[in-house]
Amino acid sequence: MMVPVQSLQAFILAGGKSSRMGADKAFLRVGGENLLERALTLARSVTPQVSIVGQREKFAAFAPVVQDSYAERGPLAGIHAALSSSKSQLNLVLAVDTPLIAPEFLRYLVEQAEHNHAVVTAPRVRDHNQPLCAVYRPAFAQVAEASLRQGCNKIDPLFATVSTHIIGEDELQRLAFDPGMFDNLNTPEDWERAAGTGKLS
């Protein structure tokens, strides 16, 4: 079930350099589609209002595009750009290189965000927050901008400065969600390992 369009917007972060992969990850093929198309389909399982954060000339054919205000500053700049452009109270942020995330988990994530007042709702696995599969409220844009202006690009430390609802690994496992779905594909070895599991078909 989708939530009302006005209350949820989704953003695919696709602006990375993909230097370790040796090719643009967004356009790596997964069966009959590329990673970007897979991410768009995943995001559209919870809302029809989906945009891409990245270069307009590269991605405009796929969906509306939002460009970073802080160039070359990584995912935090992408989150800032997304929230600065959004008119929604809930904003799902997804990395383009996490193709194993289950649509059922996204629906659960959004439901959790709807029912709490936290600025950030995010999963946490292996003692690491997952800020690139999380729901943000608009207030996080100000926190992100302050950090970027100070020259700090790290996301995790900012979670301690706002109200955050964490979905822990125990909760994920209790609900039969595989914590491995948050693994991102940074290198050809990551790609081959994921493909070998059969999960990328």
Helices and strands as residue ranges (DSSP letters): G 5-7, E 8-13, G 25-27, E 29-30, E 33-34, H 35-43, E 50-53, H 56-59, E 65-66, H 75-85, E 90-95, H 103-114, E 120-125, E 128-129, E 133-136, H 140-149, H 156-159, E 164-167, H 169-174, G 179-182, H 188-196
